[in-house]
């Protein structure tokens, strides 16, 4: 059964395959800019470099890690089924003004070959207790106004629409069970 896990080198092969499936506009979800360091697909192919990338991604959640200006600490989780990398989810620990308007606390992506199988809904649902542990309740999630699939995922997790800003729908999702 697919589950959210801490980033690990155990999924190296399928991580690279997923990277190949994503277009340039989604490449950032692979950690290609972890801690403001640019990573290439070719660089991530090397097992030692991939291990370094995993360590960098994991360090983003550590409050002692110094971040470049404009970035916030985030917990990155990978959605996997055994050693198969299916997607990535980020829980941002706080909101900057830009994240409050456009980004939100939680963002996620599912690799193209694994889409339309309920993985986004499962990822988001599994992430809510983690967000609550971080003191986030409720969590802000956003999606493009015309992205009905994302809207349904957010609503399925209990998201309540607040408003639309700059072409983004803004939802508040409770993270704690009542």
Rosetta silent file (secondary structure, phi, psi, omega in degrees, C-alpha in Angstrom):
SEQUENCE: XXXXXXXXXXXXXXXXXXXXXXXXXXXXXXXXXXXXXXXXXXXXXXXXXXXXXXXXXXXXXXXXXXXXXXXXXXXXXXXXXXXXXXXXXXXXXXXXXXXXXXXXXXXXXXXXXXXXXXXXXXXXXXXXXXXXXXXXXXXXXXXXXXXXXXXXXXXXXXXXXXXXXXXXXXXXXXXXXX
SCORE:     score description
SCORE:     0.000 S_00000001
   1 L     0.000  128.377 -179.063    0.000    0.000    0.000 S_00000001
   2 L   -61.457  143.446 -177.898    1.489    3.387   -0.982 S_00000001
   3 E  -148.695  157.298  174.017    2.580    5.572    1.909 S_00000001
   4 E   -81.012  132.414  179.245    4.373    8.825    2.667 S_00000001
   5 E  -135.326  165.035  170.965    7.960    8.323    3.812 S_00000001
   6 E   -66.025  146.575  176.147   11.045   10.404    4.490 S_00000001
   7 L   -53.801  139.923 -174.953   13.161   10.806    1.328 S_00000001
   8 L  -146.358  152.168  176.874   15.436    7.788    0.881 S_00000001
   9 H   -74.981  -11.003 -177.595   18.034    6.484   -1.544 S_00000001
  10 H   -63.180  -19.416 -177.594   16.094    3.190   -1.758 S_00000001
  11 H  -106.111   21.072 -174.189   13.919    4.639   -4.539 S_00000001
  12 H   -49.823  -53.241 -176.139   16.807    5.963   -6.661 S_00000001
  13 H   -59.158  -50.015 -176.160   15.907    4.104   -9.859 S_00000001
  14 H   -73.964  -27.246  173.986   12.209    4.974   -9.848 S_00000001
  15 H   -60.541  -46.369  179.375   12.918    8.555   -8.750 S_00000001
  16 H   -64.441  -39.410  177.835   14.994    9.030  -11.909 S_00000001
  17 H   -63.390  -39.817  177.892   12.275    7.429  -14.038 S_00000001
  18 H   -66.060  -40.780  178.513    9.707    9.800  -12.527 S_00000001
  19 H   -57.431  -40.690  179.487   12.004   12.765  -13.189 S_00000001
  20 H   -64.958  -28.753 -179.670   12.067   11.706  -16.839 S_00000001
  21 H   -76.402  -30.712 -175.944    8.250   11.719  -16.933 S_00000001
  22 L   -80.515  143.728  177.093    7.892   15.232  -15.570 S_00000001
  23 L   -80.274  173.185 -178.802    8.257   18.226  -17.841 S_00000001
  24 H   -56.650  -33.057 -178.911   10.582   21.163  -17.183 S_00000001
  25 H   -71.498  -19.794  179.556    7.811   23.092  -15.398 S_00000001
  26 H  -104.590   -1.885 -176.778    7.424   20.272  -12.830 S_00000001
  27 H   -57.547  -30.878 -178.815   11.135   19.523  -12.415 S_00000001
  28 H   -58.718  -26.586 -178.994   11.290   21.636   -9.243 S_00000001
  29 H   -69.465  -16.389 -179.327    9.252   18.949   -7.479 S_00000001
  30 H   -82.461    0.365 -176.879   12.145   16.519   -7.788 S_00000001
  31 L    87.974   17.078 -175.797   14.227   18.631   -5.414 S_00000001
  32 L   -61.389  -14.955  178.895   16.102   20.088   -8.344 S_00000001
  33 L  -126.335   36.259 -177.874   16.536   23.296   -6.366 S_00000001
  34 H   -57.309  123.625  179.955   17.045   21.845   -2.875 S_00000001
  35 H    50.490   40.176  175.135   18.214   24.620   -0.561 S_00000001
  36 H    66.483   17.311  175.399   18.737   26.871   -3.560 S_00000001
  37 L  -103.879  125.130 -178.771   21.301   24.502   -5.062 S_00000001
  38 L   -78.310  132.553  178.645   20.523   23.561   -8.649 S_00000001
  39 L  -118.630  144.899  175.855   20.555   19.831   -9.401 S_00000001
  40 L  -109.370  159.791  176.842   20.468   18.223  -12.804 S_00000001
  41 H   -58.726  -43.112 -179.435   18.983   14.890  -13.802 S_00000001
  42 H   -62.800  -39.250  178.637   22.481   13.727  -14.832 S_00000001
  43 H   -64.604  -43.183 -178.784   23.902   14.725  -11.458 S_00000001
  44 H   -67.495  -18.014  179.008   21.142   12.842   -9.602 S_00000001
  45 H   -65.408  -32.238  179.132   21.986    9.727  -11.611 S_00000001
  46 L   -71.543  123.876 -177.577   25.214    9.303   -9.627 S_00000001
  47 H   -55.031  -38.590  179.671   24.377    7.328   -6.435 S_00000001
  48 H   -67.879  -40.721  178.249   26.645    9.500   -4.259 S_00000001
  49 H   -68.858  -37.110  177.555   25.121   12.691   -5.612 S_00000001
  50 H   -63.474  -41.308  177.321   21.629   11.280   -5.199 S_00000001
  51 H   -61.558  -38.455  177.980   22.424   10.497   -1.552 S_00000001
  52 H   -66.829  -39.963  177.034   23.606   14.091   -1.156 S_00000001
  53 H   -61.753  -45.871  178.431   20.385   15.364   -2.754 S_00000001
  54 H   -58.582  -44.743  178.840   18.308   13.224   -0.368 S_00000001
  55 H   -61.873  -40.622  179.577   20.270   14.615    2.596 S_00000001
  56 H   -64.453  -44.541  179.976   19.741   18.187    1.368 S_00000001
  57 H   -61.960  -45.763 -179.121   16.003   17.653    0.932 S_00000001
  58 H   -63.869  -33.181 -177.812   15.709   16.100    4.389 S_00000001
  59 H   -69.967  -16.458 -179.282   17.676   18.960    5.979 S_00000001
  60 L   -63.900  -20.641  179.778   15.044   21.470    4.838 S_00000001
  61 L   -86.423  -15.672 -176.677   12.834   20.414    7.767 S_00000001
  62 L   -79.253  117.737 -177.660   15.529   21.024   10.394 S_00000001
  63 L   -61.493  -18.610  177.848   14.994   24.414   12.016 S_00000001
  64 L   -80.428  -13.380  179.644   18.781   24.641   12.548 S_00000001
  65 L   -74.072  125.115  177.650   19.355   24.567    8.783 S_00000001
  66 L   -77.567  128.637 -176.824   20.076   28.026    7.470 S_00000001
  67 L  -107.373  151.049  173.952   17.897   28.764    4.476 S_00000001
  68 L   -62.879  155.089  179.049   18.400   31.212    1.620 S_00000001
  69 L   -53.838  138.669  177.066   16.303   34.397    1.844 S_00000001
  70 L    90.297  -13.291  178.988   12.650   33.886    0.942 S_00000001
  71 L   -97.482  151.679  176.066   12.583   30.156    1.706 S_00000001
  72 L  -119.617  157.750  176.317   10.862   28.565    4.696 S_00000001
  73 L   -64.026  143.599  179.274   11.539   25.259    6.410 S_00000001
  74 E  -146.039  146.686  173.668    9.525   22.433    4.940 S_00000001
  75 E   -96.917  118.243  179.167    9.034   18.759    5.566 S_00000001
  76 E  -101.729  129.529  178.309    9.334   16.879    2.291 S_00000001
  77 E  -124.703  144.629  176.948    7.787   13.424    2.082 S_00000001
  78 E  -106.724  139.926  178.682    7.869   10.981   -0.793 S_00000001
  79 E   -96.623  116.058 -173.600    4.876    8.828   -1.684 S_00000001
  80 E  -132.345  156.774  171.300    6.120    5.335   -2.445 S_00000001
  81 E  -126.101   96.938 -171.751    4.896    1.811   -2.981 S_00000001
  82 L    67.092 -123.976  179.114    7.842   -0.346   -1.975 S_00000001
  83 L   -98.781   17.223  179.258   10.762    1.002   -4.002 S_00000001
  84 E   -98.012  118.030  178.683    8.478    2.756   -6.521 S_00000001
  85 E   -81.292  118.026 -176.626    8.496    6.573   -6.274 S_00000001
  86 E  -106.587  -27.584 -177.397    4.964    7.835   -6.983 S_00000001
  87 E  -176.958  179.983 -176.312    5.016   11.439   -5.826 S_00000001
  88 E  -138.121  143.014  178.052    6.249   14.169   -3.536 S_00000001
  89 E  -136.068  138.583  177.930    4.537   16.304   -0.909 S_00000001
  90 E  -120.158  134.666  172.782    5.871   19.353    0.940 S_00000001
  91 E  -113.533  108.935  179.189    4.563   20.758    4.204 S_00000001
  92 E   -79.950  129.970 -173.189    5.795   24.313    4.628 S_00000001
  93 L   -71.258  -24.278  177.717    6.223   25.106    8.323 S_00000001
  94 L  -150.062  169.111 -178.174    5.140   28.736    7.965 S_00000001
  95 L  -113.289  127.667  168.453    3.726   31.059    5.346 S_00000001
  96 L   -81.115  169.485  175.743    5.501   34.006    3.767 S_00000001
  97 H   -55.604  -39.288  179.059    3.278   36.697    2.255 S_00000001
  98 H   -66.462  -41.257  178.834    3.713   35.036   -1.162 S_00000001
  99 H   -68.273  -32.718  177.319    2.809   31.590    0.185 S_00000001
 100 H   -65.251  -34.680 -179.587   -0.225   33.064    1.919 S_00000001
 101 H   -82.981  -44.733 -166.950   -1.442   34.442   -1.404 S_00000001
 102 H  -123.555  -24.621 -169.397   -0.414   31.740   -3.876 S_00000001
 103 H  -107.227  -47.017 -179.178    1.294   28.699   -2.399 S_00000001
 104 E    85.520 -178.177 -179.931   -0.101   27.531    0.905 S_00000001
 105 L   -78.235  -37.372 -171.391    1.225   25.111    3.514 S_00000001
 106 E  -123.347  132.611  174.472    1.019   21.920    1.454 S_00000001
 107 E  -134.279  151.525 -177.230    1.973   21.236   -2.135 S_00000001
 108 E  -153.655  160.125  174.298    2.232   17.937   -3.956 S_00000001
 109 E  -144.948  143.969  174.232    2.843   16.292   -7.301 S_00000001
 110 E  -114.507  135.640  179.866    2.151   12.772   -8.604 S_00000001
 111 L   -60.911  145.472 -174.335    4.300   11.403  -11.402 S_00000001
 112 H   -52.373  -40.909 -177.660    2.379   11.299  -14.707 S_00000001
 113 H   -71.146  -10.279 -178.770    2.269    7.479  -14.994 S_00000001
 114 H  -111.286    5.942 -178.128    0.668    7.251  -11.523 S_00000001
 115 L   -75.223  159.708  178.499   -1.978    9.951  -11.948 S_00000001
 116 L    63.907   33.190  177.633   -5.731    9.371  -11.760 S_00000001
 117 L  -125.340   11.346  179.060   -5.308    6.485   -9.310 S_00000001
 118 L    85.617    5.860 -176.606   -6.226    8.307   -6.090 S_00000001
 119 H   -67.259  -39.416 -179.637   -2.634    8.938   -5.033 S_00000001
 120 H   -61.539  -44.026  178.539   -3.008   12.716   -4.591 S_00000001
 121 H   -62.536  -43.903  178.996   -5.979   12.226   -2.273 S_00000001
 122 H   -63.775  -43.718  179.312   -4.117    9.552   -0.287 S_00000001
 123 H   -59.501  -49.893 -177.629   -0.989   11.719   -0.039 S_00000001
 124 H   -62.710  -45.712  179.826   -2.885   14.738    1.192 S_00000001
 125 H   -60.324  -44.314  179.409   -4.937   12.729    3.682 S_00000001
 126 H   -66.677  -25.771 -176.486   -1.816   11.007    5.055 S_00000001
 127 H   -80.567  -21.139 -173.192   -0.008   14.346    5.391 S_00000001
 128 H   -61.045  -42.247  175.693   -2.602   16.081    7.579 S_00000001
 129 H   -62.506  -34.348  176.930   -1.525   14.481   10.887 S_00000001
 130 H   -64.614  -41.607  177.785    2.084   15.460   10.102 S_00000001
 131 H   -62.063  -42.429  178.676    0.966   19.047    9.513 S_00000001
 132 H   -60.596  -41.453  177.928   -0.893   18.977   12.829 S_00000001
 133 H   -59.894  -28.313  179.113    2.282   17.744   14.586 S_00000001
 134 L   -84.943    1.174  179.229    4.024   20.831   13.180 S_00000001
 135 L    85.293   15.921  179.967    1.359   23.042   14.760 S_00000001
 136 L   -96.726  115.133  175.834   -0.436   23.780   11.489 S_00000001
 137 L  -165.300  113.902   -1.533   -4.215   23.798   11.834 S_00000001
 138 L   -81.460  171.001  177.900   -5.861   24.498    9.537 S_00000001
 139 E  -100.955  138.691  175.254   -3.566   24.163    6.510 S_00000001
 140 E   -88.320  128.478  172.898   -3.826   26.460    3.508 S_00000001
 141 E  -127.229  144.972  178.947   -3.882   24.737    0.124 S_00000001
 142 E  -128.135  157.581  171.665   -4.212   26.402   -3.240 S_00000001
 143 E  -151.233  159.071  176.817   -4.883   25.293   -6.786 S_00000001
 144 E   -61.603  146.606 -175.700   -5.358   26.988  -10.136 S_00000001
 145 L   -57.228  -34.029 -177.770   -8.949   28.132  -10.709 S_00000001
 146 L   -95.645    7.823 -176.250   -9.458   25.737  -13.623 S_00000001
 147 L   -93.996   81.706 -175.711   -7.777   22.696  -12.092 S_00000001
 148 H   -62.400  -33.785 -179.738  -10.856   20.666  -11.135 S_00000001
 149 H   -62.750  -48.062  179.107   -8.855   17.550  -10.234 S_00000001
 150 H   -64.048  -39.471  179.050   -6.837   19.403   -7.591 S_00000001
 151 H   -59.471  -43.497 -179.773   -9.945   21.113   -6.319 S_00000001
 152 H   -65.081  -37.833  177.822  -11.644   17.724   -5.814 S_00000001
 153 H   -61.884  -47.001 -178.375   -8.586   16.364   -3.971 S_00000001
 154 H   -65.666  -43.388  179.614   -8.562   19.333   -1.597 S_00000001
 155 H   -65.816  -35.988  178.548  -12.320   19.193   -1.023 S_00000001
 156 H   -63.463  -26.589  178.419  -12.146   15.423   -0.388 S_00000001
 157 L   -87.894    5.682  178.564   -9.708   16.193    2.450 S_00000001
 158 L    97.517   11.059 -178.390  -12.197   18.606    4.003 S_00000001
 159 L   -64.457  133.612  177.113  -11.005   21.776    2.326 S_00000001
 160 E  -110.034  122.942 -179.828  -13.272   24.796    2.655 S_00000001
 161 E   -66.291  126.401  174.383  -12.969   27.403   -0.094 S_00000001
 162 E   -94.126  -53.873 -177.978  -12.099   30.833    1.278 S_00000001
 163 E  -169.364 -176.238  176.209  -11.629   32.829   -1.918 S_00000001
 164 E  -121.836  131.816  178.616   -9.872   33.221   -5.274 S_00000001
 165 E  -138.961  128.339  173.478   -6.775   35.387   -5.652 S_00000001
 166 L    54.223   37.464  179.468   -4.596   35.879   -8.680 S_00000001
 167 L    80.658   10.331  179.245   -6.057   32.851  -10.471 S_00000001
 168 E  -118.893  136.334  170.436   -5.693   30.593   -7.426 S_00000001
 169 E   -87.512  136.386 -177.831   -8.426   29.084   -5.286 S_00000001
 170 E  -114.610  123.222 -177.845   -7.528   29.158   -1.579 S_00000001
 171 E  -121.037  146.057  171.908   -8.799   26.411    0.723 S_00000001
 172 E  -110.229  126.407 -176.576   -8.391   25.815    4.450 S_00000001
 173 E  -116.845  124.007  177.169   -8.139   22.146    5.417 S_00000001
 174 L   -66.897  140.599 -179.264   -8.418   20.984    9.045 S_00000001
 175 L  -106.412  -15.842 -178.966   -5.452   18.880   10.102 S_00000001
 176 L  -104.911  142.255  175.272   -6.705   17.614   13.452 S_00000001
 177 L   -73.283  140.321 -178.611   -9.462   15.090   13.933 S_00000001
 178 L   -72.544    0.000    0.000  -12.415   16.537   15.829 S_00000001
